Amino acid sequence: MKTKTETPQIYEKVLTVAMRNLRQVGCAFKIVDADGNFYEHDIDRVMSKSRSSHKFEYGAVRATYLDYIRNLEAGQVANIPFDSEVPPTATQSGACAWMSENWGAGTYTTHVNRGKQVIEILRLE
């Protein structure tokens, strides 16, 4: 790889523009050029941030809906009761993801019926 003294100035311009663009979109970065020079911006913010924990235990959301929809046939309705630990929006979202993956998008419709404390799912196809 060429050292900075051997490279055209356009490389330096590209690096400067890239760093400016990364800063403008709020990115932290650490770059090492061909000569081994370091360029960094706000790297401590990213490196010190700990990984966020998940809101629910693995499989907890899936357990709230899977038994109700796994064998649902076209034209049938499933009523998934609200879970005390998992909010209805998380259950509905998880169920929609599972149905889209297994049945395809547009093959079902959902509704949160707060009066009956259930999530209604109608399989269309």
N, C-alpha and C positions, 0 to 999 in steps of 0.2 A: 504494500500500500504506500502511496506517495505521502511524503511529509508536507506540511502546510506550505513550506517555502517552495516546493515544487509544483503545487497545485494551482490551478487558475483561481482568480478571485471569485469566480461565480460560486465555488464551493462554499466560501465564507458567507456569501450573500444568501445562499440557500439555507445554511445553518441559522443565520440571523433571522430570516423570515420564518423558518420553522419554529424557532424558540418564541418569537413574537406571537405567532398564531396559537401555539400551545398555551401561552400565558393568557391570551384573550379568551380562550374557551374554558379557563379555570383548571388546566392540567398542571400537575406537578411532574417534573421530569428530571432525569439525570442523563447527560449525554457525554460520551467520551469521543473526541475527534481522533483523526489519524495520528496526530502527534502525542496523544495521550492526555490532552487538556480536558478538564472536566467543566461542564456547564450544568448547573442545576437550578431549579426554581421550586421553592416551597416543598422540598422533599421530606422535611421533618414532619409535615402535616400528614403525609401519606404513610410514612414508615411508622409513626407512633400510633396510628389509628388501629385499634384492635378489631378483630373480626366480630361482627355482630352475631349474637346467638339467635337461633330460630325461635319463633313465638311458640311453636307447638312441638311436641315430641315427634320423631319420625313415625309416619303412618297414622297419626292421630286424626288428621283431617280426613284422610281416605276412609278411615274406619267409620266416619259419620255417614257416608253416603254409599259406599260400594255395594253393600248387601242389598240395598234398595233398588239399584239401577242395573246391576250386573246382568240379570236375565230379563230385562224389560223388553217387551216386544212392541212393534209398531202399533200405535193406537192406544197403548196402555199408559196410565198415569201412575207415577210413584209419588208418595207423600213422605218426605224425609223430615222427621221431627227435629226441632232445634235441639242442639246439644248444649249442655250447661257450660262446657269448657271452650268449645269452638263456636265462634260467632256465625250466624247464618250466612254472612257474605263470604266467609272463608269456605264454608261447606259448598255453597253455590258455585263459587269460583273453581274449587277443586273438582266438583262433579262435571262442570262444563268442560274443563280441560280433559278429563277422562273420556267423556262422551265424544268430544271432537276427535280425539286420538283413536278411539275404538269404533265409532260409528260414522264419523265424518262431520264436518261443519254443516250446519243447516238441517240436521236430522232430528233436532229436538228443540223444545222451548222450555223456559223455566220461569217461575214466578214465586216470589217470597210472599206467602200468605201469613201475615202477622196475626190475623184474627184466630186462625187455627194453629198457629205456631209450627207451621211446616213449610218446607220448600216443595213446591209442586213441579214435577217434571213430566212433560208429555213427549213421548218418543213419536216423531212424525214418520220416519221411514225405518 
